[in-house]
Amino acid sequence: MADYQDCPDYLQEFLFYMLTIRGRSKRTVDAYYIDLRTFLRYIKCTKHLSDDLKNDPEAFQQISIQDVSLETLQQISLADVYQFLTYTMDQRENNAKTRSRKVSSIRAMFQYLTIKTNKLKSNPVENLEVPSVKKAIPKYLTLEESLDLLAHIDPTGKTYERDFCIVTLFLNCGMRLSELVGINLSDIREDTIKLLGKGNKERIVYINDACRRALDAYLSVRKPTANTVHKDALFLSSRGTRLSPRRVEQIIEQCLKQAGLSGQGYSPHKLRHTAATLMYQHGNVDIRILKEILGHVSLSTTEIYTHLSNRQMEDAAQNSPLSTVKPAKKPKVPKVNPSEEK
């Protein structure tokens, strides 16, 4: 694949392995490539070139990694990797989440080179820990805001049915942006939709009556032409091509603007958070079921949605068995006439 032609052979082989054997998505493998290219450039600076190049962004970006050999990798110590992570934090302003991703990329490559292919005798990052990442509460729309968003999509617009359907699927199914744009007509079966998620993993999500009505309304006006390129794509652009992720982001931004919700950091991914939060808070959905709906690999990822809403916390406080306790009334002390005190 031409994308990785600037890599040494072992790195190309690793990337192809992740893409074809492990079934990682192209986007994920590209992220591995970018992370490992940065890592190998850093190692080349420290082992063969000048440390000064690390602090020169333009010069650093021009460093070729094709000649970074397996022998060089064998010289890497755990301390080198810790120094690299410090460099990414100080010089490249990488946060904990980004550094954690880099650690995952480095660990995956060395595991491949030692365990899968035996190209290296020892794994210098075997004991490398992943940086601790603070799990922030996801930003999401409230139930009232979600209803407002749907109600304010302009019904007179030329693409009303399509846009309404997109927002409805996001808010009810919790699908990712890439999953929504990838839906084909053949993926829809009565009350289910087949989605292609991260790592090319397929899953089935059930659709409710609102989604079914929105789909029926959209399909009744979906008019592919003879020039339509992607005839099986559910959501089509005016050019007859599959709707792009960027175009969906623009559609969502326009809908948010109409509802007075723009400029608050909401996005298609935040609508996914909204669906998950509303399911958990209002639908009494078990966390394990929510994990399957969202297509999460780990339950710990889904547990972020167990946060409580303000209303739930208020209800919990009001329903405390001690909520009816009242302070005792102080007995009235009769006033004494100052003259009597004398």
N, C-alpha and C positions, 0 to 999 in steps of 0.2 A: 504494500500500500504506500503510495507516494508520500502520504502525510508524514511518515516516520523515516524517511530516507536519510535524515541527518543523525540517526541513532546508530550506535555500535550494534553489531549483529545480535549479541545476547539480549539487548533491550528491545530490538525489533521482534525477536522471537517471543519474549515475554508478553509484549503488547498483543501480538497475534494470538498467543495462548489465551489471554484474558478475553479476547474478542470472540474467538471461535470455539474454544473448548469450554471455558468457564461461562460463556454466554453473556458477558458484560456488554452493556450498550456502548455504542460508538462514543457517546458523550462521556461516559465513565472512563473509557479507555483513553480518550483525549485528555482527561483530567490527570490520569496516571502519567501520561506522556509529559505534560507540562510540569508536573511536580518533580518527576525524575530527571528531566532535563535541567531544571534549576539545581537539583541536588548534585548532579554530575558536574555541572559548571562550577559549583562551589568547591567540590572535591578536587577538580583539576587546578583551581586557583591555589588551594592550600598545599597540594602535593607536588605540582609541577610548574606553576606559574608564580604570580605575585599576589600576595594578600591584598594589595592596593586595588586590584581589579574588582574585588568584591564590592568596593565602595563607589565604583564608577558604573552607574546603571547602564549607560550606553555601551561601554566596553564589555561589561558583563554579558549583555544580550548578544554580543557578536562572538562569544566563545563557542567554538565547535566542540561537540562531545563525541564525535566519531572515533577519536583515538583514545578514549578513556577505556583502558583495557581491564580484563578480568584480574590481572595482577594488581592493578591499582585498587580495585574493589577489595581484594584480599588484604590490603594494607589498612583498610578502614577500621577504626575502633569505635566503640560506643561513645567515647568522648568526642570524636569527630562529628557524630550525628547530633549530639547535644549542642555542640558549638554551631552546627548548621541551623538548628531550630532557634537558637538564640539570635543568630544572624537574621533569620526570616522575621523574627519578632522586632528586632531593633532597627534593621535597615529596610525591611520590606513591609513593616507594619502589619504583619499577619496576626490575626487574632487566634484565640485558642482553637476555634473550630477549623480554621484554615490549616493551622499547624497539625492538628489531629489528622486531617486528611492527608497531609504530606507524610506523616508517620505511617499511615496505613499503606500508602503507595510504596514507601521504602521497604516496609516489612514484607509486603507481597512480592516485591521483586527478589529480595534476598531468599525468601522461602522457596521461590521458583528455582533460583540458581543453585541452592543447596539440596533441597529435598527432591524436587521434580527432575532436575537435570544433572545434578552432581557436578556442575561446572565449578563450584566453589567447595572447598573442604569444610569450612566453618562459616557460621552465620553470625556476623558481628552485632546484629541488632536483635538477637534472640530474646534478650531481656529488655528491649526498648519498650518503655511505657508510653501509652497514649496520653497526651495532655488532657487534664481535666477540663471538661466543657460544661459551663453552667447552663442548665436547661431553663430557658426563659419561657414564661407563659405565652402561648401563641396569641397573636392579635387576631381578633375575630369580630364579626358583626353580631349584634344582639338579635333576638328573634324579631323585635319590632323593626330594627334597621333592615333586616333581611326582607321583611314584608314590604317595607318602603322601597327597597331597591327594585323588587319585582313590579311593584305598582307604578313606578315612575318610568319604566321603559316605554318610550313613545309608541303608542299603538298605531299612529299614522305613518310611521317610518317604513321605508321600502323593505327593510330587513327585520321588521319587528318580530315575526315568528321565529326566525333563526336566532336572533339575539336573546329573546325570551327563553328559548329552549336551552341555549348555552348556559345562561345564568341559573336556570332551574336545575339542570344536571349538576352543575358545580355545587349548588346549595343543598341538594338532596342526596347526592351520591359520594361526595368527597373525593372525586377523581382528580388526578394531577392534570396540569395543562397539557403535557405531552400525551397523556392517555386520551384526553378529550379530542384533540385534533387528529389522533390516530384511529378514531372509531370509523369503521366501515359499515355500510348497510347490512352486510352479511353477518356482522357481529351482534345484531339486534335480533333477539328471539323472544317474542311475546313479552314476558315480564323480566327479561334479563338482558344485560349487555356484557359482551366479552371485552376486556381491556388488556392492553399490552403494557405492563408496568416496568419498573426498574429491573435491569438485568434480563430484559426480554421475557419476564415471567408473566404468564397469562393468568387472569383471574376473572371470575364471574361476579358481577354485582346485580342485585335485584333493583328494579325501578318501581316506584310507587305510582299512584294514579296521577299525581301532578306531573311527573316525568312523562308518563304515557300520553297524557293530553297534550303536553307541550311538543312531544315528538310527532304526534298525529297532525297537529296544527302546522308544524314546520314542513313535514313531508308532503302535505297537501299543496304547498306552494313551492316546493323545491323543484326547479325546472332545469335539469341539465340539458345542454344543447348538443348538437352534433360535434361541436368543437371542445366539449368538456374533456379535460385530460384525465382526471381521476374520477371516473364514473361511479366507483363504489364508495368514495369518501362521503361520509355523512354530511359534513359541513363544507360547503363549497364557497369559493370567492366568486366575485363577479366575472372573473376570467375563466371560470370553470376548473380551477385548480383547488387542491385541498387547502383549506384555510390554514394559514401559518400561525405558529404560536404568537408571533409578534402582533398579528392582526387581531387575535383573540384578546390579547392584553389591551389593545386600543379600544376594542368593543366594550370590554369590562370598564375601562376608565371612563368612556362616554356614558355608560349606564350609571356609574357611580356619580358622575357629575350631574346628571339629570335628577338624581335622588338627593343631591346636596351632600354627598359623602366623599367627594374627591379631595385630594390633598391630605388625606389622613393615613396614608400608607397602606391602603387596601389594594389587593391584586388578586389574580386568579388563585394563587397559592393561599392567600388569606381566606378566600371563599371555601377552599378545601378545609382549612382550619375551622371555619364557621360551621360547615356541615358536620364535622366530627364533634365539635363542641355541643351543637344543638342536639345531635343524636344522643350524646352521653347525658346531657343535662335534662332534656325534655322527653327523650324516648326510652329512658331506662335501659339503654343498650349495654350489655355486659362488655367489659373491656376487652375480653378475648374475641368476641364477635366483631367489635370495632377494629381490632387489629387486622382481621381478615378482610373487612370492608375496605380499609385504607391500603391494604397491600403492604403492611409493614413486615419486615423480617423478624424484628425483635419486639417483644412485648414492652420492653423498657421505652421504646420510641413512642408507643401508643399511650403510655401512662402519663404523658404530659397533659392529656385531655381530662385527667381526673381532677384538675384544679377546680375550685369552687367559684361559682359566680357570686357577685355581691348579694343577689337576691337569696341564693341558697344559704349564704352565711347569715343573712338577716333572719331567715326562717329558722335556722338552727338556733340562733340566739333566743328568738321568741318562744321556741318550743322547749327550752330548757326547763326541767322540772322545778327549778328555783326561780323561774321568771315571774311568779306571782308574789314573791316575798316583798313586803313593804316595811319601811322603817317605822319603828314605834313612835307614837306621838309623845312628845315631851309633856309632862304634866305642867299645868299652868301654875306659876309661882305668884302668889298674891303680892301686889305692889305694896311696899311699906312707905308710909308717909315720912319724909325726912325729919319732920319735927318730932315724930314718935321715937326715932332712933336715938335722939338726944335724951 
